[in-house]
Amino acid sequence: MVNDDLQSQIQIGDNNKNILIGNHNKIYGITDVELAEQLGVGKAALRNFFRLLNQQNVFVEEWDHTLRKLAEHHKELEKRAALLESDDPEVTSLQSQARKAIANVQYEDAEDLLEKAVELDNAAADKIKASFLKRKRSAAESQALKANSLHTRYALTESITAYEQAVDFAQRGEDEEKATSYKSLLAAVYYDSGQYDNAITCFEQALDSWLKSLGDNHPNVALTRNNLGEVWRQKGNYDKAITYYKQALDSWFKSLGDNHPNVATARNNLGTAWQAKGNYDKAITYYEQALDSMLKSLGDNYPNVALARNNLGEVWRQKGNYDKAITYLKQALDSWLKSLGDNHPN
């Protein structure tokens, strides 16, 4: 029940307004508890609502609408105050003050206090998040360095685990660029361990990320396509390998020019795939282009030049032209002798 002085108070409006009010319980025909339950607020809040109605000279015909508006605003502010879960003393102090203001129907004060509390809480959260992201990124880089070392020592299973952790930490640290790099390195370990399907999955995910962030002709995109071509070639799917090798060649050609070593590598890889398919003429075309690029960019005695000559010798041998095969194989031998010495496996 409201205080007796509020129950018995009669307010008079302007000349064209009605005279009010008697006991609000008589008007509503229910108790304070029942009315509070209908509005979804506590009895103390309802008592303050009626105090506010009397203070503001609200007419009885407007009570229902006004009470419902007050109740909704009250509940909204209570929810906002409850959502603040900060350990910061300044924030919790403002939260406590806001709750008192809400209880006393001092909604403007409550709004101001909650606004300040949210600003302080967000600033604190930003500091925490920044620290979290930094630590996750640092952990990711540490795991990647460990994974690389393990890969170098051919501890492939352990390297895969470390790279998977590096990817996870980088993603949680919201560093998508690093996560993509680690995923590409993880794919390379899968490749070396013969897990070609896993390698393809990782390379495809990396390719999708690079395309979105770097565009079609970026070197990272070309390298990933080249790597996908290599995995598909190892799986025996030469058509897919050729598709990816060709895309890599086109990207490198546009971004690096005709005589860059990467362009030569893509041409050499295309020659290998066409050779595996049994199309020796196309293989020879790409091998010759690769050799020409390598000679211009690397010189006569570079190991890759010898490799290109060796490949040409092999494909001419498969075609049955043994004289040409001997010529290229002899050139490869001479190059390797000069660059690698007499006892190298090549």
C-alpha positions in Angstrom: 0.0 0.0 0.0 1.2 3.6 -0.6 1.6 6.0 2.2 -1.7 7.4 3.7 -0.8 11.0 2.7 -0.5 9.8 -1.0 -3.6 7.7 -0.8 -5.8 10.5 0.4 -4.3 13.2 -1.7 -6.7 14.9 -4.2 -5.1 16.8 -7.1 -6.9 19.4 -9.3 -5.8 20.0 -12.8 -6.6 22.9 -15.2 -10.2 24.1 -15.7 -10.7 21.6 -18.5 -9.3 18.6 -16.6 -10.9 16.1 -14.2 -10.6 16.1 -10.5 -8.5 13.2 -9.0 -7.4 11.1 -7.0 -8.6 8.9 -4.3 -7.1 5.6 -3.3 -5.4 4.0 -6.3 -6.3 0.5 -5.0 -9.9 1.5 -5.5 -9.3 2.7 -9.0 -7.4 -0.5 -10.0 -9.5 -2.8 -7.8 -6.4 -4.9 -6.9 -3.7 -4.7 -4.2 -0.2 -3.2 -4.6 1.3 -6.6 -4.7 -1.0 -7.7 -7.6 -0.4 -4.5 -9.5 3.4 -4.8 -9.0 3.2 -8.4 -10.4 1.3 -7.3 -13.4 3.9 -4.6 -14.2 6.8 -6.9 -13.4 8.4 -4.7 -10.8 8.8 -4.8 -7.0 6.4 -3.2 -4.5 9.0 -0.6 -3.6 9.3 0.5 -7.2 5.6 0.7 -7.6 5.4 2.9 -4.5 7.9 5.2 -6.1 6.0 5.2 -9.4 2.9 6.5 -7.6 5.0 9.1 -5.7 6.2 10.3 -9.1 2.7 10.3 -10.5 1.6 12.6 -7.7 4.7 14.8 -8.0 4.1 15.3 -11.7 0.3 15.8 -11.4 -0.4 12.9 -13.8 -4.2 12.5 -14.3 -5.9 9.3 -13.4 -6.9 8.5 -17.0 -3.1 8.5 -17.9 -2.0 6.3 -15.0 -2.1 3.0 -16.8 -0.1 4.2 -19.8 2.4 6.1 -17.6 2.8 3.2 -15.1 3.6 0.8 -17.9 6.1 3.2 -19.5 7.7 3.7 -16.1 7.8 -0.1 -15.5 9.4 -0.9 -18.9 12.0 1.8 -18.4 12.7 0.6 -14.9 13.2 -3.0 -15.9 15.4 -1.9 -18.9 17.7 0.1 -16.6 17.8 -2.8 -14.1 18.9 -5.2 -16.8 21.6 -2.8 -18.1 22.9 -2.4 -14.5 22.9 -6.2 -14.1 24.9 -6.7 -17.4 27.9 -4.9 -15.9 30.2 -7.7 -14.6 33.4 -5.7 -14.0 36.0 -6.2 -11.3 37.0 -2.6 -11.6 36.2 -0.8 -8.3 35.3 2.4 -10.1 32.9 0.6 -12.4 31.3 -1.3 -9.5 30.8 1.9 -7.6 29.0 3.5 -10.5 26.9 0.4 -10.9 25.9 0.6 -7.2 25.0 4.3 -7.5 23.0 3.5 -10.7 21.0 0.8 -8.9 20.1 3.2 -6.1 19.1 5.9 -8.6 16.9 3.3 -10.4 15.2 2.3 -7.1 14.5 5.9 -6.4 13.1 6.4 -9.9 15.9 8.9 -10.7 16.2 7.6 -14.2 18.2 10.5 -15.7 20.8 10.1 -13.0 20.8 6.3 -13.5 21.3 6.8 -17.3 24.3 9.0 -16.7 25.8 6.7 -14.2 25.4 3.6 -16.4 26.8 5.4 -19.4 30.0 6.3 -17.4 30.2 2.8 -16.1 29.9 1.2 -19.6 32.6 3.6 -20.9 35.0 2.7 -18.1 34.2 -1.0 -18.4 34.8 -1.0 -22.2 38.1 0.8 -21.7 39.2 -1.8 -19.2 38.0 -4.6 -21.5 40.0 -3.1 -24.4 43.1 -3.2 -22.3 42.5 -6.8 -21.4 41.7 -7.8 -25.0 44.9 -6.0 -26.3 47.0 -8.0 -23.8 45.2 -11.2 -24.7 45.7 -10.8 -28.4 49.4 -9.9 -27.9 50.0 -13.0 -25.8 48.2 -15.3 -28.2 50.2 -13.9 -31.2 53.5 -14.3 -29.3 52.5 -17.9 -28.4 51.7 -18.5 -32.1 55.0 -17.3 -33.3 56.8 -19.3 -30.6 55.0 -22.5 -31.7 55.7 -21.7 -35.4 59.4 -21.4 -34.7 59.3 -24.7 -32.8 57.4 -26.3 -35.7 59.9 -25.1 -38.2 62.8 -26.5 -36.2 61.0 -29.9 -35.9 60.4 -29.9 -39.7 64.0 -29.2 -40.4 64.9 -32.2 -38.2 62.2 -34.2 -40.0 60.2 -34.7 -36.8 57.1 -34.4 -38.9 54.4 -35.6 -36.5 55.7 -33.2 -33.8 56.0 -30.4 -36.4 52.4 -30.9 -37.5 51.2 -30.6 -33.9 53.2 -27.4 -33.3 52.0 -25.8 -36.5 48.4 -26.7 -35.7 48.8 -24.9 -32.3 50.4 -22.0 -34.0 47.4 -21.7 -36.4 45.0 -21.9 -33.5 46.8 -19.3 -31.4 47.1 -16.9 -34.3 43.4 -17.2 -35.0 42.5 -16.6 -31.4 44.9 -13.6 -31.5 43.0 -12.3 -34.5 46.0 -12.4 -36.7 44.6 -13.9 -39.9 47.7 -13.1 -42.0 50.0 -15.1 -39.7 47.4 -17.9 -39.3 47.4 -18.2 -43.1 51.2 -18.3 -43.3 51.3 -21.0 -40.6 48.6 -23.0 -42.4 50.7 -22.9 -45.6 53.7 -24.1 -43.7 51.6 -26.8 -42.0 50.5 -28.0 -45.5 54.2 -28.3 -46.5 54.8 -30.7 -43.5 51.7 -32.7 -44.5 53.2 -32.9 -48.0 56.5 -34.2 -46.7 54.8 -36.8 -44.6 52.8 -38.1 -47.5 49.5 -36.8 -46.2 48.5 -35.3 -49.5 44.8 -34.8 -48.7 45.5 -32.8 -45.6 48.1 -30.8 -47.5 45.6 -29.9 -50.2 43.0 -28.8 -47.5 45.5 -26.5 -45.8 46.9 -25.1 -49.1 43.3 -24.5 -50.4 42.4 -22.7 -47.1 45.6 -20.6 -47.4 44.9 -19.8 -51.1 41.3 -18.6 -50.2 42.7 -16.3 -47.5 45.5 -14.9 -49.7 43.0 -14.3 -52.6 40.7 -12.3 -50.3 43.5 -10.3 -48.6 46.1 -9.9 -51.4 44.4 -10.4 -54.7 44.9 -12.7 -57.6 48.5 -11.8 -58.7 50.3 -11.6 -55.4 53.4 -13.9 -55.1 51.9 -15.7 -52.1 48.9 -16.6 -54.2 51.1 -17.9 -57.1 53.3 -19.9 -54.7 50.3 -21.6 -53.1 48.9 -22.5 -56.5 52.2 -23.9 -57.5 52.3 -26.0 -54.3 48.8 -27.2 -54.9 49.9 -28.3 -58.4 52.8 -30.2 -56.9 50.6 -32.1 -54.4 48.1 -33.0 -57.1 50.9 -34.2 -59.3 52.2 -36.4 -56.5 48.6 -37.8 -56.2 48.7 -38.6 -59.9 46.0 -36.1 -60.9 48.0 -34.4 -63.6 45.1 -32.4 -65.0 44.5 -30.7 -61.7 48.3 -30.2 -61.3 48.5 -28.6 -64.7 45.6 -26.2 -63.9 47.3 -25.0 -60.7 50.8 -24.8 -62.3 49.4 -22.8 -65.2 47.6 -20.4 -62.7 50.9 -20.0 -60.8 52.8 -19.3 -64.1 50.3 -16.7 -65.1 50.5 -14.9 -61.8 54.3 -15.0 -61.6 54.6 -13.9 -65.2 52.4 -10.8 -64.6 54.0 -9.8 -61.3 57.6 -10.8 -61.8 58.3 -10.8 -65.6 59.4 -13.4 -68.1 62.9 -14.3 -66.7 62.3 -14.6 -63.0 63.4 -17.9 -61.4 59.8 -18.5 -60.1 58.5 -18.3 -63.7 61.1 -20.8 -64.8 60.1 -23.1 -61.9 56.4 -23.0 -62.9 57.4 -23.8 -66.5 59.6 -26.6 -65.4 56.7 -28.0 -63.2 54.4 -27.8 -66.1 56.9 -29.8 -68.2 57.0 -32.4 -65.5 53.2 -32.8 -65.4 52.9 -33.0 -69.2 55.7 -35.5 -69.2 53.9 -37.6 -66.6 50.7 -37.5 -68.8 52.8 -38.8 -71.7 52.6 -35.6 -73.8 56.3 -35.3 -74.5 56.1 -32.5 -77.0 54.3 -30.1 -74.5 56.8 -31.2 -71.8 59.7 -30.3 -74.1 58.2 -26.9 -74.9 57.8 -26.0 -71.2 61.3 -27.4 -70.3 62.9 -25.4 -73.1 61.1 -22.2 -71.9 62.2 -22.9 -68.3 65.8 -23.5 -69.4 65.8 -20.3 -71.4 64.5 -18.3 -68.4 67.0 -19.9 -66.1 70.0 -19.2 -68.4 69.0 -15.5 -68.6 68.4 -15.0 -64.9 70.8 -17.5 -63.2 73.7 -18.3 -65.6 75.0 -21.4 -67.2 76.3 -23.4 -64.1 73.4 -22.8 -61.7 72.1 -26.2 -60.3 68.6 -25.5 -61.5 69.9 -25.0 -65.0 71.5 -28.4 -64.9 68.2 -29.8 -63.6 66.3 -28.3 -66.6 68.9 -29.9 -69.0 68.6 -33.2 -67.2 64.8 -33.1 -67.5 65.1 -32.3 -71.2 67.5 -35.2 -71.7 65.0 -37.5 -69.9 62.0 -36.5 -72.0 64.0 -36.8 -75.3 65.1 -40.3 -74.1 61.4 -41.2 -73.5 60.6 -40.0 -77.1 63.4 -42.3 -78.4 65.7 -39.5 -79.6 68.8 -40.7 -77.8 71.2 -38.3 -79.5 69.3 -35.2 -78.1 69.0 -37.0 -74.8 72.7 -37.5 -74.6 73.4 -33.9 -75.5 71.3 -32.5 -72.7 72.4 -35.1 -70.2 76.0 -34.3 -71.0 75.4 -30.6 -70.5 73.6 -31.3 -67.2 76.6 -33.4 -66.1 79.1 -30.7 -67.0 77.1 -28.0 -65.1 76.7 -30.2 -62.0 80.4 -31.0 -62.0 81.3 -27.3 -62.0 78.8 -26.3 -59.4 78.5 -29.3 -57.1 81.8 -31.2 -57.5 82.7 -34.7 -58.6 81.0 -36.7 -55.7 77.6 -35.0 -55.4 74.6 -37.3 -55.9 73.3 -35.4 -58.9 
